[in-house]
């Protein structure tokens, strides 16, 4: 009880009192969608497919300013399929290729050697696990030609581990065979709710994982008793942060919120995101630095807005672009 009371007192203190100017500027921009440089709700590709859990990225090699790619999923004949699309304005997206079926919650990392690591949930009836694929080049990715695949064996839950995010990716001189890929994910704890975990894949063949026991306990003590799910690591100024989805009540889709967390994943502040229509429930955060057509660095965010707690005109995927001057 004392621990919970202390956390309530901490959360009542404003970010202005607790953190530096850069963090304050970041919070203000994430929270105010209408003040973003660009925002769009209910994002779809040119085929009319939803772009659920969109992760925007640009090539590490041969980057073209103002040319963007994204991985996402949607339902096709009641099966989740992961796709790749391309855009030049972040609003209109051209579908390029299907990357895998029975596949969802994708994220991608552009490697220093020009390759790409794709991670996502793969599902079969009553079974979910994380699958990683390595593509040697952008041209291979564009035609869904992967060089290596690794299905991560579940070790923390018997039926479901998923929603991966990259902590770090290191590729050695021998390529993916001399790599270290650190991943965060969630697992279906006690067949009840999702909890946070992390793991490391070495040389694309050896995996070990452990529960984020401390973070899970802290978040439960703060009243987040539903699922602890998707998260995204990103930088702002000289600091690294996480956006973390947290659910107040199990089974209540309207109780999803986004927390801003520190480098270690500890909650700094639950964000009060404001949209034109007054949406209140947000999940599946993604954050990516991009280079626009004027060669300016920008941070693009995507969130998923559920039907509960949000007006119909704002449900689905929200994409918005932060103004990066922090004055």
C-alpha angles and dihedrals in degrees: 000000000000091000091052091049091052091052091050089053091049092051091049090061110090122242087244089066096043109038144039130268095265093054091047091052091048093051092049093052097045091048097050109064094170091058093054120116087241135001134176131178131206092023116201136175124241091271091059093252120143116249098219116184092003115194111196119207144161129216117269091215124047092007114191112209110236095018115110137182131199140191119208143143139235139166121275115181089339093307123110112238128187117221143186122222138174132219140176097196106028089241104071115050127190116209112234110174146339109249101191142337126234081033131126146152093046127186130175139203124205106218126217091243093059095261130115134225115207120194127185146142116277117197142196125171108303092352134092129174140158120265125193126197128187122211116194095212145000090259089057092048091051090061095036093247107153124189099203137015130195126186108204111228114232113245105158102046131025098223113021140029118154155113096094126198129184120250093177141333124208121182118193130210091274091057125231090349088069099043141123117206118184115199137184119207143149132252132203099254115212089339087287117088139353116264132187126263142159137212145176128229113201123198089347091281112067122066134182128172142181138187118258088234097168095049092046091052093047093051093046090049088053090057102263096134099156127068123329102205145142122026138173130207117214142153130243119180107325096332137085121222141174130225105212129189114221131180121212097200130026112248094011107115090185091064096067114121137170120239127198108225135186127247091283094050096255115146116258099171141342104239120236096211113194122204130179091254097043100251115180108178120075135167145158099049122198127180126186136173112228137178113232128212090273089055092250121144114239135175115230121196130195127191134176117233117204124215092246114077094011135084116253093246091061102043120115125033121355118196122187137169122224123222103239101206106099100198 
